[in-house]
Amino acid sequence: MRHTMVTTVRGSFSDEEMAFRSASTVQESAESFRMTGDLTIRGTTRPVELHLDCLGSVVGPFG
């Protein structure tokens, strides 16, 4: 089983062979965002642009 970490504040995630580090996030509409950053897969890093849609939010059991 792979370990995956997701951080929404910085817009990053990583596991054993893949990592993403965000450089900027732009809100395009009320529920749409564009995030740019560097995606590294197996030691090769490339710039990427992600288009994100907010589908809702949830409050966790600890608030």
Distance bins in CASP14 RR format, pairs under 12 A and 6 or more apart:
PFRMAT RR
TARGET T0000
AUTHOR 0000-0000-0000
RMODE 2
METHOD distances of the structure
MODEL  1
1 15 0 0 0 0 0 1 0 0 0 0 0
1 16 0 0 0 0 0 1 0 0 0 0 0
2 13 0 0 0 0 0 1 0 0 0 0 0
2 14 0 0 0 0 0 1 0 0 0 0 0
2 15 1 0 1 0 0 0 0 0 0 0 0
2 16 1 0 0 1 0 0 0 0 0 0 0
2 17 0 0 0 0 1 0 0 0 0 0 0
2 18 0 0 0 0 1 0 0 0 0 0 0
3 13 0 0 0 0 0 1 0 0 0 0 0
3 14 0 0 0 0 1 0 0 0 0 0 0
3 15 1 0 0 1 0 0 0 0 0 0 0
3 16 1 0 0 1 0 0 0 0 0 0 0
3 17 0 0 0 0 0 1 0 0 0 0 0
3 18 0 0 0 0 0 1 0 0 0 0 0
4 12 0 0 0 0 0 1 0 0 0 0 0
4 13 1 0 0 1 0 0 0 0 0 0 0
4 14 1 0 0 1 0 0 0 0 0 0 0
4 15 1 0 1 0 0 0 0 0 0 0 0
4 16 0 0 0 0 1 0 0 0 0 0 0
4 17 0 0 0 0 0 1 0 0 0 0 0
4 18 0 0 0 0 1 0 0 0 0 0 0
4 19 0 0 0 0 0 1 0 0 0 0 0
4 20 0 0 0 0 0 1 0 0 0 0 0
5 11 0 0 0 0 0 1 0 0 0 0 0
5 12 1 0 0 1 0 0 0 0 0 0 0
5 13 1 0 0 1 0 0 0 0 0 0 0
5 14 1 0 1 0 0 0 0 0 0 0 0
5 15 1 0 0 1 0 0 0 0 0 0 0
5 16 0 0 0 0 0 1 0 0 0 0 0
5 18 0 0 0 0 0 1 0 0 0 0 0
5 19 0 0 0 0 1 0 0 0 0 0 0
5 20 0 0 0 0 0 1 0 0 0 0 0
6 12 1 0 0 1 0 0 0 0 0 0 0
6 13 1 0 1 0 0 0 0 0 0 0 0
6 14 0 0 0 0 1 0 0 0 0 0 0
6 15 0 0 0 0 0 1 0 0 0 0 0
6 19 0 0 0 0 0 1 0 0 0 0 0
6 20 0 0 0 0 1 0 0 0 0 0 0
6 22 0 0 0 0 0 1 0 0 0 0 0
7 13 1 0 0 1 0 0 0 0 0 0 0
7 14 0 0 0 0 1 0 0 0 0 0 0
7 19 0 0 0 0 0 1 0 0 0 0 0
7 20 0 0 0 0 1 0 0 0 0 0 0
7 21 0 0 0 0 0 1 0 0 0 0 0
7 22 0 0 0 0 1 0 0 0 0 0 0
8 22 0 0 0 0 0 1 0 0 0 0 0
8 25 0 0 0 0 0 1 0 0 0 0 0
8 33 0 0 0 0 0 1 0 0 0 0 0
8 35 0 0 0 0 0 1 0 0 0 0 0
8 52 0 0 0 0 0 1 0 0 0 0 0
8 54 0 0 0 0 0 1 0 0 0 0 0
8 57 0 0 0 0 1 0 0 0 0 0 0
8 58 0 0 0 0 0 1 0 0 0 0 0
9 22 0 0 0 0 1 0 0 0 0 0 0
9 25 0 0 0 0 0 1 0 0 0 0 0
10 20 0 0 0 0 1 0 0 0 0 0 0
10 21 1 0 0 1 0 0 0 0 0 0 0
10 22 1 0 0 1 0 0 0 0 0 0 0
10 23 0 0 0 0 0 1 0 0 0 0 0
10 24 0 0 0 0 0 1 0 0 0 0 0
10 25 0 0 0 0 1 0 0 0 0 0 0
10 35 0 0 0 0 0 1 0 0 0 0 0
10 37 0 0 0 0 0 1 0 0 0 0 0
11 19 0 0 0 0 0 1 0 0 0 0 0
11 20 1 0 0 1 0 0 0 0 0 0 0
11 21 0 0 0 0 1 0 0 0 0 0 0
11 22 1 0 1 0 0 0 0 0 0 0 0
11 23 0 0 0 0 1 0 0 0 0 0 0
11 24 0 0 0 0 0 1 0 0 0 0 0
11 25 1 0 0 1 0 0 0 0 0 0 0
11 33 0 0 0 0 0 1 0 0 0 0 0
11 35 1 0 0 1 0 0 0 0 0 0 0
11 36 0 0 0 0 0 1 0 0 0 0 0
11 37 0 0 0 0 1 0 0 0 0 0 0
11 38 0 0 0 0 0 1 0 0 0 0 0
11 39 0 0 0 0 0 1 0 0 0 0 0
11 50 0 0 0 0 1 0 0 0 0 0 0
11 52 0 0 0 0 1 0 0 0 0 0 0
12 18 0 0 0 0 0 1 0 0 0 0 0
12 19 1 0 0 1 0 0 0 0 0 0 0
12 20 1 0 1 0 0 0 0 0 0 0 0
12 21 1 0 1 0 0 0 0 0 0 0 0
12 22 1 0 1 0 0 0 0 0 0 0 0
12 23 0 0 0 0 0 1 0 0 0 0 0
12 25 0 0 0 0 0 1 0 0 0 0 0
12 35 0 0 0 0 0 1 0 0 0 0 0
12 37 0 0 0 0 1 0 0 0 0 0 0
12 38 0 0 0 0 1 0 0 0 0 0 0
12 39 0 0 0 0 0 1 0 0 0 0 0
12 40 0 0 0 0 0 1 0 0 0 0 0
12 50 0 0 0 0 0 1 0 0 0 0 0
13 19 1 0 0 1 0 0 0 0 0 0 0
13 20 1 0 1 0 0 0 0 0 0 0 0
13 21 0 0 0 0 1 0 0 0 0 0 0
13 22 0 0 0 0 1 0 0 0 0 0 0
13 35 0 0 0 0 0 1 0 0 0 0 0
13 37 0 0 0 0 0 1 0 0 0 0 0
13 39 0 0 0 0 1 0 0 0 0 0 0
13 40 0 0 0 0 0 1 0 0 0 0 0
13 50 0 0 0 0 0 1 0 0 0 0 0
14 20 1 0 0 1 0 0 0 0 0 0 0
14 21 0 0 0 0 1 0 0 0 0 0 0
14 38 0 0 0 0 0 1 0 0 0 0 0
14 39 0 0 0 0 0 1 0 0 0 0 0
14 40 0 0 0 0 1 0 0 0 0 0 0
14 41 0 0 0 0 0 1 0 0 0 0 0
15 40 0 0 0 0 0 1 0 0 0 0 0
15 41 0 0 0 0 0 1 0 0 0 0 0
15 42 0 0 0 0 0 1 0 0 0 0 0
16 40 0 0 0 0 0 1 0 0 0 0 0
16 41 0 0 0 0 0 1 0 0 0 0 0
16 42 0 0 0 0 1 0 0 0 0 0 0
16 43 0 0 0 0 0 1 0 0 0 0 0
17 39 0 0 0 0 0 1 0 0 0 0 0
17 40 0 0 0 0 1 0 0 0 0 0 0
17 41 1 0 0 1 0 0 0 0 0 0 0
17 42 1 0 1 0 0 0 0 0 0 0 0
17 43 0 0 0 0 1 0 0 0 0 0 0
17 44 0 0 0 0 0 1 0 0 0 0 0
18 38 0 0 0 0 0 1 0 0 0 0 0
18 39 1 0 0 1 0 0 0 0 0 0 0
18 40 1 0 0 1 0 0 0 0 0 0 0
18 41 1 0 1 0 0 0 0 0 0 0 0
18 42 1 0 0 1 0 0 0 0 0 0 0
18 43 0 0 0 0 1 0 0 0 0 0 0
18 44 0 0 0 0 0 1 0 0 0 0 0
18 45 0 0 0 0 0 1 0 0 0 0 0
18 46 0 0 0 0 0 1 0 0 0 0 0
18 48 0 0 0 0 0 1 0 0 0 0 0
19 37 0 0 0 0 0 1 0 0 0 0 0
19 38 0 0 0 0 1 0 0 0 0 0 0
19 39 1 0 0 1 0 0 0 0 0 0 0
19 40 1 0 1 0 0 0 0 0 0 0 0
19 41 0 0 0 0 1 0 0 0 0 0 0
19 42 0 0 0 0 0 1 0 0 0 0 0
19 43 0 0 0 0 1 0 0 0 0 0 0
19 44 0 0 0 0 0 1 0 0 0 0 0
19 45 0 0 0 0 1 0 0 0 0 0 0
19 46 0 0 0 0 0 1 0 0 0 0 0
19 48 0 0 0 0 0 1 0 0 0 0 0
20 35 0 0 0 0 1 0 0 0 0 0 0
20 36 0 0 0 0 0 1 0 0 0 0 0
20 37 1 0 0 1 0 0 0 0 0 0 0
20 38 1 0 0 1 0 0 0 0 0 0 0
20 39 1 0 1 0 0 0 0 0 0 0 0
20 40 1 0 0 1 0 0 0 0 0 0 0
20 41 0 0 0 0 1 0 0 0 0 0 0
20 45 0 0 0 0 1 0 0 0 0 0 0
20 46 0 0 0 0 0 1 0 0 0 0 0
20 47 0 0 0 0 0 1 0 0 0 0 0
20 48 1 0 0 1 0 0 0 0 0 0 0
20 49 0 0 0 0 0 1 0 0 0 0 0
20 50 0 0 0 0 1 0 0 0 0 0 0
21 35 0 0 0 0 0 1 0 0 0 0 0
21 36 0 0 0 0 0 1 0 0 0 0 0
21 37 1 0 0 1 0 0 0 0 0 0 0
21 38 1 0 1 0 0 0 0 0 0 0 0
21 39 0 0 0 0 1 0 0 0 0 0 0
21 40 1 0 0 1 0 0 0 0 0 0 0
21 45 0 0 0 0 1 0 0 0 0 0 0
21 46 0 0 0 0 0 1 0 0 0 0 0
21 47 0 0 0 0 0 1 0 0 0 0 0
21 48 0 0 0 0 0 1 0 0 0 0 0
22 33 0 0 0 0 0 1 0 0 0 0 0
22 34 0 0 0 0 0 1 0 0 0 0 0
22 35 1 0 1 0 0 0 0 0 0 0 0
22 36 1 0 0 1 0 0 0 0 0 0 0
22 37 1 0 1 0 0 0 0 0 0 0 0
22 38 0 0 0 0 1 0 0 0 0 0 0
22 39 0 0 0 0 0 1 0 0 0 0 0
22 47 0 0 0 0 0 1 0 0 0 0 0
22 48 0 0 0 0 1 0 0 0 0 0 0
22 49 0 0 0 0 0 1 0 0 0 0 0
22 50 0 0 0 0 1 0 0 0 0 0 0
22 52 0 0 0 0 0 1 0 0 0 0 0
23 34 0 0 0 0 0 1 0 0 0 0 0
23 35 0 0 0 0 1 0 0 0 0 0 0
23 36 1 0 1 0 0 0 0 0 0 0 0
23 37 1 0 1 0 0 0 0 0 0 0 0
23 38 1 0 0 1 0 0 0 0 0 0 0
23 39 0 0 0 0 0 1 0 0 0 0 0
23 47 0 0 0 0 1 0 0 0 0 0 0
23 48 0 0 0 0 1 0 0 0 0 0 0
23 49 0 0 0 0 1 0 0 0 0 0 0
23 50 0 0 0 0 0 1 0 0 0 0 0
24 33 0 0 0 0 0 1 0 0 0 0 0
24 34 0 0 0 0 1 0 0 0 0 0 0
24 35 1 0 0 1 0 0 0 0 0 0 0
24 36 1 0 1 0 0 0 0 0 0 0 0
24 37 1 0 0 1 0 0 0 0 0 0 0
24 38 0 0 0 0 0 1 0 0 0 0 0
24 47 0 0 0 0 0 1 0 0 0 0 0
24 49 0 0 0 0 1 0 0 0 0 0 0
24 50 0 0 0 0 0 1 0 0 0 0 0
25 32 0 0 0 0 0 1 0 0 0 0 0
25 33 1 0 1 0 0 0 0 0 0 0 0
25 34 1 0 0 1 0 0 0 0 0 0 0
25 35 1 0 1 0 0 0 0 0 0 0 0
25 36 1 0 0 1 0 0 0 0 0 0 0
25 37 0 0 0 0 1 0 0 0 0 0 0
25 49 0 0 0 0 0 1 0 0 0 0 0
25 50 0 0 0 0 1 0 0 0 0 0 0
25 51 0 0 0 0 0 1 0 0 0 0 0
25 52 0 0 0 0 1 0 0 0 0 0 0
25 54 0 0 0 0 0 1 0 0 0 0 0
26 32 0 0 0 0 1 0 0 0 0 0 0
26 33 1 0 0 1 0 0 0 0 0 0 0
26 34 1 0 1 0 0 0 0 0 0 0 0
26 35 1 0 0 1 0 0 0 0 0 0 0
26 36 0 0 0 0 1 0 0 0 0 0 0
26 37 0 0 0 0 0 1 0 0 0 0 0
26 49 0 0 0 0 1 0 0 0 0 0 0
26 50 0 0 0 0 0 1 0 0 0 0 0
26 51 0 0 0 0 0 1 0 0 0 0 0
26 52 0 0 0 0 0 1 0 0 0 0 0
27 33 1 0 1 0 0 0 0 0 0 0 0
27 34 0 0 0 0 1 0 0 0 0 0 0
27 35 0 0 0 0 0 1 0 0 0 0 0
27 51 0 0 0 0 0 1 0 0 0 0 0
27 52 0 0 0 0 1 0 0 0 0 0 0
27 53 0 0 0 0 0 1 0 0 0 0 0
27 54 0 0 0 0 1 0 0 0 0 0 0
28 34 1 0 1 0 0 0 0 0 0 0 0
28 35 0 0 0 0 0 1 0 0 0 0 0
28 49 0 0 0 0 0 1 0 0 0 0 0
28 50 0 0 0 0 0 1 0 0 0 0 0
28 51 0 0 0 0 1 0 0 0 0 0 0
28 52 0 0 0 0 1 0 0 0 0 0 0
28 53 0 0 0 0 1 0 0 0 0 0 0
28 54 0 0 0 0 0 1 0 0 0 0 0
29 51 0 0 0 0 0 1 0 0 0 0 0
29 52 0 0 0 0 0 1 0 0 0 0 0
29 53 0 0 0 0 1 0 0 0 0 0 0
29 54 0 0 0 0 1 0 0 0 0 0 0
30 53 0 0 0 0 0 1 0 0 0 0 0
30 54 0 0 0 0 1 0 0 0 0 0 0
30 56 0 0 0 0 0 1 0 0 0 0 0
31 51 0 0 0 0 0 1 0 0 0 0 0
31 52 0 0 0 0 1 0 0 0 0 0 0
31 53 1 0 1 0 0 0 0 0 0 0 0
31 54 1 0 1 0 0 0 0 0 0 0 0
31 55 0 0 0 0 1 0 0 0 0 0 0
31 56 0 0 0 0 1 0 0 0 0 0 0
31 57 0 0 0 0 0 1 0 0 0 0 0
32 50 0 0 0 0 0 1 0 0 0 0 0
32 51 1 0 0 1 0 0 0 0 0 0 0
32 52 1 0 0 1 0 0 0 0 0 0 0
32 53 1 0 1 0 0 0 0 0 0 0 0
32 54 1 0 0 1 0 0 0 0 0 0 0
32 55 0 0 0 0 0 1 0 0 0 0 0
33 49 0 0 0 0 0 1 0 0 0 0 0
33 50 0 0 0 0 1 0 0 0 0 0 0
33 51 1 0 0 1 0 0 0 0 0 0 0
33 52 1 0 1 0 0 0 0 0 0 0 0
33 53 1 0 0 1 0 0 0 0 0 0 0
33 54 1 0 0 1 0 0 0 0 0 0 0
33 55 0 0 0 0 0 1 0 0 0 0 0
34 48 0 0 0 0 0 1 0 0 0 0 0
34 49 1 0 0 1 0 0 0 0 0 0 0
34 50 1 0 0 1 0 0 0 0 0 0 0
34 51 1 0 1 0 0 0 0 0 0 0 0
34 52 1 0 0 1 0 0 0 0 0 0 0
34 53 0 0 0 0 0 1 0 0 0 0 0
35 47 0 0 0 0 0 1 0 0 0 0 0
35 48 0 0 0 0 1 0 0 0 0 0 0
35 49 1 0 0 1 0 0 0 0 0 0 0
35 50 1 0 1 0 0 0 0 0 0 0 0
35 51 0 0 0 0 1 0 0 0 0 0 0
35 52 1 0 0 1 0 0 0 0 0 0 0
35 53 0 0 0 0 0 1 0 0 0 0 0
36 46 0 0 0 0 0 1 0 0 0 0 0
36 47 1 0 0 1 0 0 0 0 0 0 0
36 48 1 0 0 1 0 0 0 0 0 0 0
36 49 1 0 1 0 0 0 0 0 0 0 0
36 50 1 0 0 1 0 0 0 0 0 0 0
36 51 0 0 0 0 0 1 0 0 0 0 0
36 52 0 0 0 0 0 1 0 0 0 0 0
37 45 0 0 0 0 1 0 0 0 0 0 0
37 46 0 0 0 0 1 0 0 0 0 0 0
37 47 1 0 0 1 0 0 0 0 0 0 0
37 48 1 0 1 0 0 0 0 0 0 0 0
37 49 1 0 0 1 0 0 0 0 0 0 0
37 50 0 0 0 0 1 0 0 0 0 0 0
38 44 0 0 0 0 0 1 0 0 0 0 0
38 45 1 0 1 0 0 0 0 0 0 0 0
38 46 1 0 0 1 0 0 0 0 0 0 0
38 47 1 0 1 0 0 0 0 0 0 0 0
38 48 1 0 0 1 0 0 0 0 0 0 0
38 49 0 0 0 0 0 1 0 0 0 0 0
38 50 0 0 0 0 0 1 0 0 0 0 0
39 45 1 0 0 1 0 0 0 0 0 0 0
39 46 1 0 1 0 0 0 0 0 0 0 0
39 47 1 0 0 1 0 0 0 0 0 0 0
39 48 1 0 1 0 0 0 0 0 0 0 0
39 49 0 0 0 0 0 1 0 0 0 0 0
39 50 0 0 0 0 1 0 0 0 0 0 0
40 46 1 0 0 1 0 0 0 0 0 0 0
40 47 0 0 0 0 0 1 0 0 0 0 0
40 48 0 0 0 0 0 1 0 0 0 0 0
41 48 0 0 0 0 0 1 0 0 0 0 0
57 63 0 0 0 0 0 1 0 0 0 0 0
END
